[in-house]
Amino acid sequence: VSSSAVFGAPAGIKAAVVRLIARDSGSHPQTSLHVTLTIDGNLSTAQLSVRPIGDDVLTENCGIVNCDSNGDFYYTVNASGAGTTDVWLSIIGYYI
């Protein structure tokens, strides 16, 4: 995610304070779904995540996500199917 282009944060920020909300319309219970934010797109460097449980139940998390040298971070979505997951990302603060 380009934090400057998408969210209007200054280019090159060091980290972002992110509010992450997601839901998935798959039938409950879902156990392997996630929306994960990382510094480099690799799940081994996960920094913030939510795990939707299905039936359009909202899940929420808030935390600090480190950014790469451009001030960007990456997201990975594991959904129950095509077009089943909704994600809301908000940058509520940042570190320069």
DRENPA-3360 file (N, C-alpha, C; in nm, 2 decimals, always signed):
BEGIN
1 = VSSSAVFG = +0.09/-0.12/+0.00/+0.00/+0.00/+0.00/+0.09/+0.12/+0.00 ~ +0.07/+0.21/-0.09/+0.15/+0.33/-0.09/+0.08/+0.43/+0.00 ~ +0.14/+0.45/+0.12/+0.07/+0.53/+0.22/+0.06/+0.67/+0.18 ~ +0.15/+0.72/+0.10/+0.13/+0.86/+0.06/+0.03/+0.88/-0.05 ~ +0.02/+0.79/-0.14/-0.08/+0.80/-0.25/-0.22/+0.76/-0.21 ~ -0.23/+0.66/-0.13/-0.36/+0.61/-0.09/-0.42/+0.68/+0.03 ~ -0.33/+0.71/+0.13/-0.38/+0.77/+0.26/-0.34/+0.92/+0.28 ~ -0.25/+0.97/+0.19/-0.21/+1.11/+0.21/-0.10/+1.13/+0.32;
9 = APAGIKAA = -0.04/+1.02/+0.36/+0.07/+1.04/+0.46/+0.19/+1.09/+0.39 ~ +0.28/+1.16/+0.46/+0.40/+1.20/+0.39/+0.49/+1.09/+0.34 ~ +0.55/+1.10/+0.22/+0.64/+1.00/+0.17/+0.75/+0.97/+0.26 ~ +0.79/+0.85/+0.27/+0.91/+0.81/+0.35/+0.88/+0.80/+0.50 ~ +0.75/+0.79/+0.55/+0.73/+0.77/+0.69/+0.79/+0.64/+0.74 ~ +0.83/+0.64/+0.86/+0.90/+0.52/+0.92/+0.80/+0.41/+0.96 ~ +0.68/+0.45/+1.01/+0.58/+0.36/+1.06/+0.45/+0.43/+1.06 ~ +0.34/+0.35/+1.06/+0.21/+0.40/+1.06/+0.13/+0.34/+1.17;
17 = VVRLIARD = +0.04/+0.42/+1.23/-0.05/+0.36/+1.33/-0.18/+0.33/+1.25 ~ -0.21/+0.21/+1.24/-0.32/+0.16/+1.15/-0.44/+0.10/+1.22 ~ -0.55/+0.14/+1.18/-0.68/+0.07/+1.23/-0.72/-0.02/+1.11 ~ -0.73/-0.15/+1.14/-0.76/-0.25/+1.04/-0.89/-0.32/+1.08 ~ -0.99/-0.32/+0.99/-1.12/-0.39/+1.01/-1.14/-0.48/+0.89 ~ -1.19/-0.60/+0.92/-1.23/-0.69/+0.81/-1.34/-0.77/+0.84 ~ -1.41/-0.83/+0.74/-1.52/-0.92/+0.75/-1.51/-1.01/+0.63 ~ -1.57/-1.13/+0.65/-1.58/-1.23/+0.54/-1.72/-1.29/+0.54;
25 = SGSHPQTS = -1.78/-1.30/+0.42/-1.91/-1.35/+0.41/-1.92/-1.50/+0.41 ~ -1.81/-1.58/+0.42/-1.82/-1.72/+0.42/-1.89/-1.77/+0.55 ~ -1.94/-1.89/+0.54/-2.02/-1.94/+0.65/-1.93/-1.96/+0.78 ~ -1.98/-1.94/+0.89/-1.91/-1.95/+1.02/-1.90/-2.10/+1.06 ~ -1.80/-2.15/+1.12/-1.68/-2.08/+1.15/-1.57/-2.09/+1.04 ~ -1.50/-1.99/+1.02/-1.38/-1.99/+0.94/-1.26/-1.98/+1.03 ~ -1.16/-2.07/+1.00/-1.05/-2.07/+1.09/-0.91/-2.03/+1.02 ~ -0.91/-2.02/+0.89/-0.78/-1.99/+0.82/-0.78/-1.86/+0.75;
33 = LHVTLTID = -0.88/-1.78/+0.78/-0.89/-1.65/+0.71/-0.80/-1.54/+0.78 ~ -0.74/-1.45/+0.71/-0.67/-1.34/+0.77/-0.65/-1.23/+0.68 ~ -0.63/-1.11/+0.73/-0.58/-0.99/+0.66/-0.46/-0.95/+0.75 ~ -0.34/-0.95/+0.68/-0.22/-0.93/+0.75/-0.14/-0.82/+0.69 ~ -0.08/-0.73/+0.77/+0.00/-0.62/+0.72/+0.15/-0.65/+0.76 ~ +0.24/-0.63/+0.66/+0.38/-0.66/+0.68/+0.46/-0.54/+0.62 ~ +0.59/-0.55/+0.65/+0.68/-0.44/+0.60/+0.73/-0.48/+0.45 ~ +0.72/-0.61/+0.42/+0.78/-0.65/+0.29/+0.70/-0.75/+0.21;
41 = GNLSTAQL = +0.57/-0.78/+0.25/+0.49/-0.88/+0.18/+0.51/-1.02/+0.22 ~ +0.60/-1.04/+0.32/+0.63/-1.18/+0.36/+0.56/-1.20/+0.50 ~ +0.48/-1.31/+0.50/+0.40/-1.33/+0.62/+0.48/-1.36/+0.75 ~ +0.61/-1.40/+0.73/+0.70/-1.42/+0.84/+0.73/-1.29/+0.91 ~ +0.70/-1.17/+0.85/+0.73/-1.04/+0.91/+0.60/-0.97/+0.95 ~ +0.49/-1.05/+0.97/+0.36/-1.00/+1.01/+0.37/-0.90/+1.12 ~ +0.30/-0.79/+1.11/+0.30/-0.69/+1.22/+0.17/-0.66/+1.28 ~ +0.06/-0.68/+1.19/-0.07/-0.65/+1.24/-0.17/-0.74/+1.16;
49 = SVRPIGDD = -0.26/-0.80/+1.23/-0.35/-0.89/+1.16/-0.49/-0.90/+1.22 ~ -0.59/-0.93/+1.14/-0.72/-0.97/+1.19/-0.76/-1.10/+1.13 ~ -0.84/-1.18/+1.20/-0.88/-1.31/+1.15/-1.03/-1.32/+1.15 ~ -1.09/-1.28/+1.03/-1.24/-1.29/+1.02/-1.29/-1.43/+1.05 ~ -1.41/-1.44/+1.11/-1.46/-1.57/+1.15/-1.58/-1.61/+1.06 ~ -1.61/-1.53/+0.96/-1.72/-1.56/+0.87/-1.85/-1.49/+0.91 ~ -1.96/-1.52/+0.83/-2.09/-1.46/+0.86/-2.10/-1.31/+0.87 ~ -2.00/-1.24/+0.80/-1.99/-1.10/+0.80/-1.97/-1.03/+0.93;
57 = VLTENCGI = -1.91/-1.11/+1.03/-1.88/-1.05/+1.16/-1.76/-0.97/+1.14 ~ -1.76/-0.84/+1.19/-1.65/-0.75/+1.18/-1.54/-0.79/+1.29 ~ -1.41/-0.79/+1.24/-1.30/-0.81/+1.34/-1.22/-0.68/+1.32 ~ -1.15/-0.64/+1.43/-1.08/-0.51/+1.43/-0.95/-0.53/+1.51 ~ -0.85/-0.46/+1.47/-0.72/-0.45/+1.54/-0.66/-0.31/+1.51 ~ -0.58/-0.26/+1.60/-0.51/-0.14/+1.58/-0.37/-0.15/+1.63 ~ -0.28/-0.10/+1.56/-0.14/-0.11/+1.60/-0.04/-0.04/+1.51 ~ +0.09/-0.05/+1.54/+0.19/+0.02/+1.46/+0.25/-0.08/+1.36;
65 = VNCDSNGD = +0.26/-0.03/+1.24/+0.31/-0.11/+1.13/+0.44/-0.04/+1.07 ~ +0.55/-0.10/+1.08/+0.67/-0.04/+1.02/+0.66/-0.04/+0.87 ~ +0.72/+0.07/+0.81/+0.72/+0.09/+0.67/+0.85/+0.06/+0.60 ~ +0.85/+0.04/+0.47/+0.98/+0.02/+0.40/+1.04/+0.16/+0.38 ~ +1.15/+0.16/+0.31/+1.22/+0.29/+0.29/+1.14/+0.40/+0.21 ~ +1.03/+0.35/+0.14/+0.94/+0.45/+0.07/+0.83/+0.49/+0.16 ~ +0.82/+0.44/+0.27/+0.70/+0.47/+0.36/+0.58/+0.39/+0.33 ~ +0.60/+0.27/+0.27/+0.49/+0.18/+0.23/+0.49/+0.06/+0.32;
73 = FYYTVNAS = +0.37/-0.01/+0.33/+0.36/-0.14/+0.39/+0.28/-0.23/+0.29 ~ +0.27/-0.36/+0.32/+0.21/-0.45/+0.23/+0.09/-0.52/+0.31 ~ +0.00/-0.57/+0.23/-0.11/-0.65/+0.29/-0.13/-0.78/+0.22 ~ -0.17/-0.88/+0.29/-0.21/-1.01/+0.24/-0.35/-1.05/+0.29 ~ -0.43/-1.10/+0.20/-0.57/-1.14/+0.23/-0.59/-1.29/+0.20 ~ -0.63/-1.36/+0.30/-0.67/-1.50/+0.28/-0.82/-1.51/+0.30 ~ -0.90/-1.52/+0.19/-1.04/-1.51/+0.20/-1.11/-1.64/+0.18 ~ -1.23/-1.65/+0.21/-1.31/-1.78/+0.19/-1.34/-1.80/+0.04;
81 = GAGTTDVW = -1.33/-1.70/-0.04/-1.36/-1.71/-0.18/-1.34/-1.58/-0.25 ~ -1.37/-1.58/-0.38/-1.35/-1.45/-0.45/-1.46/-1.35/-0.41 ~ -1.41/-1.23/-0.38/-1.51/-1.12/-0.35/-1.58/-1.14/-0.21 ~ -1.53/-1.22/-0.12/-1.60/-1.25/+0.00/-1.55/-1.16/+0.12 ~ -1.44/-1.10/+0.11/-1.38/-1.03/+0.22/-1.38/-0.88/+0.19 ~ -1.42/-0.80/+0.29/-1.42/-0.66/+0.29/-1.31/-0.61/+0.39 ~ -1.23/-0.51/+0.35/-1.12/-0.47/+0.44/-1.13/-0.31/+0.44 ~ -1.12/-0.26/+0.56/-1.11/-0.11/+0.59/-0.97/-0.09/+0.66;
89 = LSIIGYYI = -0.89/+0.00/+0.60/-0.76/+0.04/+0.65/-0.77/+0.19/+0.67 ~ -0.73/+0.23/+0.79/-0.72/+0.37/+0.82/-0.58/+0.40/+0.89 ~ -0.51/+0.50/+0.84/-0.39/+0.54/+0.91/-0.43/+0.66/+1.00 ~ -0.42/+0.63/+1.13/-0.46/+0.73/+1.23/-0.35/+0.81/+1.29 ~ -0.23/+0.77/+1.25/-0.11/+0.84/+1.29/+0.01/+0.79/+1.22 ~ +0.13/+0.86/+1.23/+0.25/+0.80/+1.16/+0.37/+0.86/+1.23 ~ +0.48/+0.79/+1.21/+0.61/+0.83/+1.26/+0.70/+0.88/+1.15 ~ +0.77/+0.99/+1.16/+0.85/+1.04/+1.05/+1.00/+1.03/+1.09;
% end
